[in-house]
Amino acid sequence: MRRIFTFLLLISASASMYSQKFSISGTVKDKTAGEALIGANVLYAEGKGAITDINGDFKLELEKGEYTITVSYVGYVSMTKKINLTQNTTLNFGLETKTLKEVQIVADIAIDRETPVAFTNIAKAKIAEELSSRDLPMLLNSTPGVQATQQGGGDGDARITIRGFSQRNISVMIDGVPVNDMENGWVYWSNWFGLDAITQTMQVQRGLGATKIASPAVGGTLNIITQGIGNKPGLKIKQEYGSNEFLRTSIAYNSGRTKKGWGLTVAGSFKQGDGWIDNTPTQGFFYYFKLQKKLKKHLLSFSAFGAPQRHAQRSFKNPISLYNHEYARQVGIPDSVIADSEERGIDYNEHYGNYQELKPNGIVGNQVIDTLKGNNVFLSERLNYFHKPQITLSDFWQISDKLFLSNIAYVSIGDGGGTGLNSFSGVEYTENGEIDFQRIWNTNVFGSPFAPTSVDPSIDSNEFKSSNFIRSSINQHFWYGLLSTASYQIDNLTDLSFGVDYRSYKGTHFREVYDLLGGDYIVNNSNINDENTIKRVGDKISYHDEGHVQWAGGFAQIEQKRGLFSYFLSGSFVMSGYKAVDYFRPKTLALNDTTYELGWADTLTVDGKTYNNSSEEVKTYETPWIWMPGFTIKGGVNANLNDHFSIFTNLGYLSRTPRFDNVLDRNNELFEDVTNEIIKAAELGISYRSKLFSANLNSYYTVWDNKPVDNGLRVPDPEEPGENITLNINGMNAVHMGTELDFAYRITPKLTFEGVISIGDWTWQAKDSVQLFNDNGRPIKNTDGTDYYVAFDATDVHVGDAAQSQYSASIRYAPIKNFYIKAQSTYFDRYFAEFDPFSLSGVNARRESWRIPGYNVTNVFAGYSLYYDKFNIKFKGGVTNVFDEVYVSDAQNNDSFSTPYTDFDAKSAGVFFGIGRRFNISLELNF
C-alpha cells in the first residue's frame, strides 16, 4: 500500500512539474511618444492572448515552453518576440507607427535609449488630461528646465523659456515645419489655438537637440506632431466650459488608413470667453485639414490649418503696490510708497473704459445748442487680431529598402495687428482705474473734455478733428519654404541623412488709423512721400516698411548603431540674407555714384535734368541685401549599459546668424559691426528604465558669446537732445549650466508618482567699454567735450526673466476602473527680474536684479470614462492654481515706464501677477 501511495505521489509531482505555469507581463507603448497603448492585442497563439489595460499593461499565464508573442495595434507596425518561458518574465514592447520613418526624419524626433540628447515626450493622454484650455506652453511647467508664464494674462499671450533661454531662441516646429517669426524669433501662441485637438505627441528637446535643420535653436526644440494616416480612426466631439464664461466646442475626425490607401484628418474648434484678467475677452476659431494618400512607394500629404482670433490684452506692467498692498508689504515696499497707489487687484487691466457716443445735434455759429446721445460703448484699447494660415504639401518616398526621400513645401500667409491709443499724454483715468474715454470722445467731437458747448470746425463744419485716437500696428507676412531630406542606409549599422532647407520671408509692417473715437480725421505728416496730411480710418501713419529674409542651407548627419552604442555626427551650413524696404523714408535717386533723397516736395536738378519724388528714376528706399554665413557641428554617443541603464553625451558648436532685428535697426539702417552669435555646448546624461521606475539625470554647460540684445541697445544721443542712438554691442556673453532630474515611479498599478528637480546657474559674463562714432567716423562727444562711451559690467550677474530653480511633483491615482485623479504642484525659485545689462555701470556694476519671490502653483485634474460597444464618453475637469496663490509671474527691473525708482528692488519693478484659481470641465464623445 505504501508503495502504491509513493508511486501516486511521484506521478502527481511529475504532472505538477510539467504543468507548472509562469507569467509574461509587460507594457506596450508608442516607441516615439512613450504613450501607453490601450487595447493593444498581445497574442501567443491565433486568437489566444490578452489586451492591454488603461496603463498599456498586460499579463499572460502560460505553461513552461517556447512561445512567439505578437503585439498589434491599429495604425502601428506589429511586433513579434520569441521567448523560452522557464520563469516569470517581463517583456515590454515599443511599437512604431506606420509613419514613424517620416516622423523621425522630418521632425527630428528623438528615440529613447538611442538619441543622445535630453528630451521629454508629452503624450496625447497627458495633453488631454492636463491642458484644461490653457495655452500649450502652460502644460510644460512640469518639464525639466522649462518655465512658462501667461505674461499679461491675455488668451494666447503665453511665453516659454528652456534652460533660461527665451522662446526667441527655442525652435518650435509643427510636423517638421518651423513656425518662429523670421524677423524676431518670437512665437505667438494665439495663432496656434486648437492644435491640441489633433496633436499626436509633443516632444521637448533641451539644448542643441537632434534637429538637423540648417540653423538650430540654442535653448531647445519643441516638436508638435499631428495625427494622420498612421493613427487609429475615430470621431471626437468635445464641449468645454470654464471660468469667466469660457466656452469651447471642438470636433475632430481621423479616418486612419482606408483600404484604398487614403487618410483624412479634419478638425474644428470655436472658443469664446471673458478672460480672467479684467476686460480681456477672447474669441477664436481653429480649422485643420489633412488629406493623405499612400501611392505605391509614396505617401502624399496635403494639410492646411489656421486660427483666426481676436483677444484683448494687458500689455503694460505696473508697480506691485498698484495691484496688491499686502503683497507689496511682504516684499518690503515701504508704506510711504504703498500709500501713493490705489489697490486695484491682481486682475487689474488699465487698457479699457467706456463712453457714450455724443454728437452735436444743433449748432449756431460754433455753439452747440443740442446734443444727440448715442450708444454706450465698452472698449479695450489693446486688441490683438490675427490669422496665420499655413499650407503644406509633402511627399514621402521610400525609393528602396535603403533610400528614403521626403520633400516638404510650405507657405504661411499672416495678416493682423494690435491696437492701442496713439498717445497716453494727457490721458486720465476714472476713480475705478478705467481710461476716461468719454473725455477723449468729448475733446474730439466738441473740442473740450467737459460739457459740450462748442465745435472747432476744420475742413468741414460737420467734420471733427481727433486729438487722440486708436491706431493699429499691422503685421503681414508671406513666407514659403522647402525642406528636403534624404536618408540612406549605408549598411545595417549606419544611416546617412542629408538635405536642404530654404526659406523666403517678407514681412510688411505699418500703422493705420483704427478708431477716431468720435472724430472724422487727424493731421499726420509722418509719410514724407505723401503730400496729403489728412488721414482717416484705414490710412497709414507713423511707419510703413518691409523686412525681407532669405535663408538657404544644407545639412548632413551620420548615425550608427554598433552593439550597445549609438552615435551621431551632424553638420549644417546656412547663408542668411536681410533687406529692408521703407515707404516712409525719402525716396532715393542714385546718380554718378551719389545717392540723393527726395521727399514729395523736393526737386533736384543734375546735368540739366530735373527730378522729383515721382520721377521714374527715383526709387523707394531699400537697403542692399546683407548676407551672412553660419554653421553648426554637433555630435553625440549613447551607450546602453544593460537593459536598465544608459548614458549619453553630446557636444556642439554653433555659429548662428543673427535675427533680422539685430541686423537692421528701427530706422531700417544697418547696425555696425554685426557678427554671428557663437554657442558652445556640452551635455552628459544617464537614464534608468524599468517597469516600475524610470529616471533621467542630465547636466549641461552652454557658453553663448555675442548674445544679442533684442532690437539693439538704445542710448541717448548727447549731440542730439531728445534723440537716441541704436547700437549692436558684441561681447555680450553668458554661461548657462545646470542639472536636471526627472523620474516616474509606478507605486502600484493604480498609483503613479512623478517628480522634477532642475537647478540652473545662468550668468552674464560680460564687461566692456564701447566708444561711439557717428556716420562720418568722428567720435561722438558728451556735452562737456569728452568722448562718449557706453560702459557696462555684468560679470557673474544672474540672467533674468526665467526661474533658475524648479521643483515639481505630481501623483496620479486611479482607484477604480476608468477613473483618475491627478494632483500636480510646481515651485519656481531663484527668479530674477528681467533687466538691461548695459545699466550695470558705475556704482551699479555687477549688481543683481531684483529677485522675485519663489512661488508654488498647484493644479488638480480628474476624469471618468464610460465605454460602450462603439463609443465612449469622457468627463474631465481641472482646477489650476487650486490654492489661489498670489505671485509675480513676470517682472522688469527698474521699469522706467511704471515706476520712478531705480533701486533694484521690489518698488522699482514693473510686474505682472500670475493668474488666480480657474476651473475647466468638459464632456467628450469618442466614436
Salt bridges, closest charged atoms under 4 A:
ASP57 OD2 - ARG746 NH1 2.25
GLU61 OE2 - LYS59 NZ 3.84
GLU96 OE2 - LYS31 NZ 3.23
ASP108 OD1 - LYS212 NZ 2.46
ASP112 OD2 - ARG689 NE 2.94
GLU114 OE2 - LYS31 NZ 3.60
GLU114 OE1 - LYS561 NZ 3.08
GLU129 OE2 - ARG812 NH2 2.86
GLU129 OE1 - LYS822 NZ 2.91
GLU130 OE1 - LYS126 NZ 3.05
GLU130 OE2 - LYS822 NZ 2.77
ASP155 OD2 - LYS271 NZ 2.43
ASP157 OD1 - HIS311 NE2 2.92
ASP175 OD2 - LYS290 NZ 3.78
GLU183 OE1 - HIS509 NE2 2.93
ASP196 OD1 - ARG248 NH2 3.11
GLU240 OE2 - ARG248 NE 3.77
ASP335 OD1 - ARG329 NE 3.25
GLU381 OE2 - HIS351 ND1 2.63
GLU381 OE2 - ARG382 NE 3.38
ASP395 OD1 - HIS298 ND1 2.95
GLU428 OE2 - ARG439 NH2 3.37
GLU463 OE2 - ARG536 NH1 2.98
ASP501 OD2 - ARG503 NH2 2.93
ASP530 OD2 - LYS535 NZ 2.74
GLU546 OE1 - HIS548 NE2 2.86
GLU597 OE2 - ARG585 NH2 3.78
GLU617 OE2 - LYS609 NZ 2.76
GLU622 OE2 - LYS579 NZ 3.50
GLU669 OE2 - ARG585 NH1 3.15
GLU677 OE1 - ARG656 NH2 2.90
GLU683 OE2 - ARG163 NH2 2.71
ASP705 OD2 - LYS680 NZ 3.26
ASP710 OD2 - ARG168 NE 3.13
ASP710 OD1 - ARG659 NH2 2.62
GLU719 OE1 - ARG778 NH2 3.16
GLU740 OE2 - ARG163 NE 2.84
GLU740 OE1 - ARG206 NE 2.87
ASP761 OD1 - HIS798 NE2 3.46
ASP787 OD1 - LYS781 NZ 2.45
ASP793 OD2 - ARG846 NE 2.96
ASP801 OD1 - ARG159 NH2 3.24
ASP829 OD1 - ARG851 NH2 3.53
GLU848 OE2 - HIS798 ND1 2.64
ASP890 OD2 - ARG159 NE 2.73
ASP903 OD2 - LYS907 NZ 2.96
ASP905 OD2 - LYS907 NZ 2.62
GLU924 OE1 - LYS876 NZ 3.90
